[in-house]
Amino acid sequence: MSNPIDLLIEIAKKKIVPCKWDDQPLQLIKIMANLTKGDIAEAFVVQYSKELGFDVANKIGRLGDYDVEINGKTFEVKMATEDISGNFQFNHICYDYKYNFLLCLGVSPANKNGENNE
Protein backbone atom coordinates (compact mmCIF):
# COMPACT_ATOMS: atom_id res chain seq x y z
CA MET A 1 0.00 0.00 0.00
CA SER A 2 1.37 3.42 -0.97
CA ASN A 3 1.72 6.39 1.32
CA PRO A 4 -1.36 8.61 0.72
CA ILE A 5 0.70 11.83 0.67
CA ASP A 6 3.14 10.36 -1.87
CA LEU A 7 0.21 9.17 -3.99
CA LEU A 8 -1.43 12.61 -3.87
CA ILE A 9 1.82 14.29 -4.91
CA GLU A 10 2.36 11.79 -7.73
CA ILE A 11 -1.12 12.45 -9.12
CA ALA A 12 -0.72 16.23 -8.74
CA LYS A 13 2.61 16.17 -10.64
CA LYS A 14 0.85 14.56 -13.61
CA LYS A 15 -1.62 17.47 -13.70
CA ILE A 16 0.98 20.26 -13.70
CA VAL A 17 0.63 22.59 -16.65
CA PRO A 18 3.47 25.03 -17.33
CA CYS A 19 2.36 28.41 -16.01
CA LYS A 20 2.85 31.64 -17.94
CA TRP A 21 3.88 33.19 -14.62
CA ASP A 22 6.84 30.81 -14.13
CA ASP A 23 10.17 32.66 -14.00
CA GLN A 24 8.50 36.05 -14.64
CA PRO A 25 9.51 39.13 -12.61
CA LEU A 26 6.01 39.65 -11.19
CA GLN A 27 5.44 36.01 -10.23
CA LEU A 28 5.99 37.08 -6.62
CA ILE A 29 2.77 39.11 -6.77
CA LYS A 30 0.81 36.28 -8.42
CA ILE A 31 1.48 33.87 -5.56
CA MET A 32 0.58 36.30 -2.75
CA ALA A 33 -2.69 36.22 -0.86
CA ASN A 34 -5.40 38.54 -2.19
CA LEU A 35 -5.35 40.74 0.91
CA THR A 36 -1.61 41.20 0.51
CA LYS A 37 -2.09 42.06 -3.18
CA GLY A 38 -4.54 44.76 -2.13
CA ASP A 39 -2.06 46.21 0.35
CA ILE A 40 0.65 46.20 -2.33
CA ALA A 41 -1.65 47.90 -4.85
CA GLU A 42 -2.52 50.67 -2.39
CA ALA A 43 1.11 51.23 -1.40
CA PHE A 44 2.14 51.28 -5.08
CA VAL A 45 -0.53 53.83 -6.02
CA VAL A 46 0.40 56.05 -3.07
CA GLN A 47 4.16 55.91 -3.72
CA TYR A 48 3.92 56.28 -7.50
CA SER A 49 1.46 59.18 -7.17
CA LYS A 50 3.87 60.94 -4.84
CA GLU A 51 6.74 60.35 -7.26
CA LEU A 52 4.63 61.88 -10.04
CA GLY A 53 4.16 64.98 -7.87
CA PHE A 54 0.53 64.51 -6.85
CA ASP A 55 -0.73 65.58 -3.44
CA VAL A 56 -1.44 62.36 -1.53
CA ALA A 57 -3.25 62.55 1.81
CA ASN A 58 -2.19 60.13 4.52
CA LYS A 59 -5.02 57.76 5.40
CA ILE A 60 -5.39 56.66 8.99
CA GLY A 61 -6.50 53.04 9.40
CA ARG A 62 -7.69 50.40 6.96
CA LEU A 63 -11.43 51.02 7.21
CA GLY A 64 -13.49 53.51 5.26
CA ASP A 65 -15.17 54.07 1.94
CA TYR A 66 -11.96 54.58 -0.05
CA ASP A 67 -8.30 53.58 -0.05
CA VAL A 68 -6.41 56.75 -0.95
CA GLU A 69 -6.97 60.45 -1.54
CA ILE A 70 -5.01 62.01 -4.40
CA ASN A 71 -5.31 65.70 -5.27
CA GLY A 72 -8.50 65.90 -3.23
CA LYS A 73 -10.20 62.99 -5.03
CA THR A 74 -10.88 59.66 -3.35
CA PHE A 75 -9.92 56.35 -4.95
CA GLU A 76 -10.87 52.77 -4.28
CA VAL A 77 -7.89 50.66 -5.42
CA LYS A 78 -8.19 47.08 -6.66
CA MET A 79 -5.56 44.72 -8.04
CA ALA A 80 -6.02 41.58 -10.09
CA THR A 81 -3.51 39.29 -11.75
CA GLU A 82 -4.01 37.98 -15.27
CA ASP A 83 -5.65 34.57 -15.44
CA ILE A 84 -4.88 31.76 -17.89
CA SER A 85 -7.24 33.30 -20.46
CA GLY A 86 -5.58 36.72 -20.34
CA ASN A 87 -8.39 38.32 -18.32
CA PHE A 88 -8.63 40.10 -14.97
CA GLN A 89 -11.26 39.66 -12.27
CA PHE A 90 -11.51 42.52 -9.80
CA ASN A 91 -13.33 41.42 -6.65
CA HIS A 92 -15.09 43.06 -3.72
CA ILE A 93 -16.09 46.27 -5.46
CA CYS A 94 -18.60 47.89 -3.14
CA TYR A 95 -21.07 50.07 -5.02
CA ASP A 96 -22.47 51.62 -1.85
CA TYR A 97 -19.09 53.01 -0.75
CA LYS A 98 -18.43 56.67 -1.43
CA TYR A 99 -15.38 57.33 -3.59
CA ASN A 100 -14.73 59.44 -6.69
CA PHE A 101 -12.85 56.87 -8.74
CA LEU A 102 -12.28 53.13 -8.93
CA LEU A 103 -8.65 52.42 -9.88
CA CYS A 104 -8.15 48.88 -11.20
CA LEU A 105 -4.54 47.74 -11.45
CA GLY A 106 -4.10 44.68 -13.67
CA VAL A 107 -0.81 42.80 -13.36
CA SER A 108 0.42 40.56 -16.19
CA PRO A 109 3.43 38.26 -16.24
CA ALA A 110 4.75 39.92 -19.44
CA ASN A 111 3.73 42.92 -21.52
CA LYS A 112 1.83 42.53 -24.80
CA ASN A 113 5.08 42.41 -26.77
CA GLY A 114 6.11 39.29 -24.86
CA GLU A 115 8.88 41.10 -23.01
CA ASN A 116 9.38 40.92 -19.27
CA ASN A 117 7.91 43.76 -17.19
CA GLU A 118 11.28 45.12 -16.00
C-alpha positions as CSV (number, residue, x, y, z in Angstrom):
1,M,0.0,0.0,0.0
2,S,1.4,3.4,-1.0
3,N,1.7,6.4,1.3
4,P,-1.4,8.6,0.7
5,I,0.7,11.8,0.7
6,D,3.1,10.4,-1.9
7,L,0.2,9.2,-4.0
8,L,-1.4,12.6,-3.9
9,I,1.8,14.3,-4.9
10,E,2.4,11.8,-7.7
11,I,-1.1,12.4,-9.1
12,A,-0.7,16.2,-8.7
13,K,2.6,16.2,-10.6
14,K,0.8,14.6,-13.6
15,K,-1.6,17.5,-13.7
16,I,1.0,20.3,-13.7
17,V,0.6,22.6,-16.7
18,P,3.5,25.0,-17.3
19,C,2.4,28.4,-16.0
20,K,2.9,31.6,-17.9
21,W,3.9,33.2,-14.6
22,D,6.8,30.8,-14.1
23,D,10.2,32.7,-14.0
24,Q,8.5,36.0,-14.6
25,P,9.5,39.1,-12.6
26,L,6.0,39.7,-11.2
27,Q,5.4,36.0,-10.2
28,L,6.0,37.1,-6.6
29,I,2.8,39.1,-6.8
30,K,0.8,36.3,-8.4
31,I,1.5,33.9,-5.6
32,M,0.6,36.3,-2.8
33,A,-2.7,36.2,-0.9
34,N,-5.4,38.5,-2.2
35,L,-5.4,40.7,0.9
36,T,-1.6,41.2,0.5
37,K,-2.1,42.1,-3.2
38,G,-4.5,44.8,-2.1
39,D,-2.1,46.2,0.3
40,I,0.6,46.2,-2.3
41,A,-1.6,47.9,-4.8
42,E,-2.5,50.7,-2.4
43,A,1.1,51.2,-1.4
44,F,2.1,51.3,-5.1
45,V,-0.5,53.8,-6.0
46,V,0.4,56.1,-3.1
47,Q,4.2,55.9,-3.7
48,Y,3.9,56.3,-7.5
49,S,1.5,59.2,-7.2
50,K,3.9,60.9,-4.8
51,E,6.7,60.3,-7.3
52,L,4.6,61.9,-10.0
53,G,4.2,65.0,-7.9
54,F,0.5,64.5,-6.9
55,D,-0.7,65.6,-3.4
56,V,-1.4,62.4,-1.5
57,A,-3.3,62.6,1.8
58,N,-2.2,60.1,4.5
59,K,-5.0,57.8,5.4
60,I,-5.4,56.7,9.0
61,G,-6.5,53.0,9.4
62,R,-7.7,50.4,7.0
63,L,-11.4,51.0,7.2
64,G,-13.5,53.5,5.3
65,D,-15.2,54.1,1.9
66,Y,-12.0,54.6,-0.1
67,D,-8.3,53.6,0.0
68,V,-6.4,56.7,-0.9
69,E,-7.0,60.5,-1.5
70,I,-5.0,62.0,-4.4
71,N,-5.3,65.7,-5.3
72,G,-8.5,65.9,-3.2
73,K,-10.2,63.0,-5.0
74,T,-10.9,59.7,-3.4
75,F,-9.9,56.4,-4.9
76,E,-10.9,52.8,-4.3
77,V,-7.9,50.7,-5.4
78,K,-8.2,47.1,-6.7
79,M,-5.6,44.7,-8.0
80,A,-6.0,41.6,-10.1
81,T,-3.5,39.3,-11.7
82,E,-4.0,38.0,-15.3
83,D,-5.7,34.6,-15.4
84,I,-4.9,31.8,-17.9
85,S,-7.2,33.3,-20.5
86,G,-5.6,36.7,-20.3
87,N,-8.4,38.3,-18.3
88,F,-8.6,40.1,-15.0
89,Q,-11.3,39.7,-12.3
90,F,-11.5,42.5,-9.8
91,N,-13.3,41.4,-6.6
92,H,-15.1,43.1,-3.7
93,I,-16.1,46.3,-5.5
94,C,-18.6,47.9,-3.1
95,Y,-21.1,50.1,-5.0
96,D,-22.5,51.6,-1.8
97,Y,-19.1,53.0,-0.8
98,K,-18.4,56.7,-1.4
99,Y,-15.4,57.3,-3.6
100,N,-14.7,59.4,-6.7
101,F,-12.8,56.9,-8.7
102,L,-12.3,53.1,-8.9
103,L,-8.7,52.4,-9.9
104,C,-8.2,48.9,-11.2
105,L,-4.5,47.7,-11.5
106,G,-4.1,44.7,-13.7
107,V,-0.8,42.8,-13.4
108,S,0.4,40.6,-16.2
109,P,3.4,38.3,-16.2
110,A,4.8,39.9,-19.4
111,N,3.7,42.9,-21.5
112,K,1.8,42.5,-24.8
113,N,5.1,42.4,-26.8
114,G,6.1,39.3,-24.9
115,E,8.9,41.1,-23.0
116,N,9.4,40.9,-19.3
117,N,7.9,43.8,-17.2
118,E,11.3,45.1,-16.0
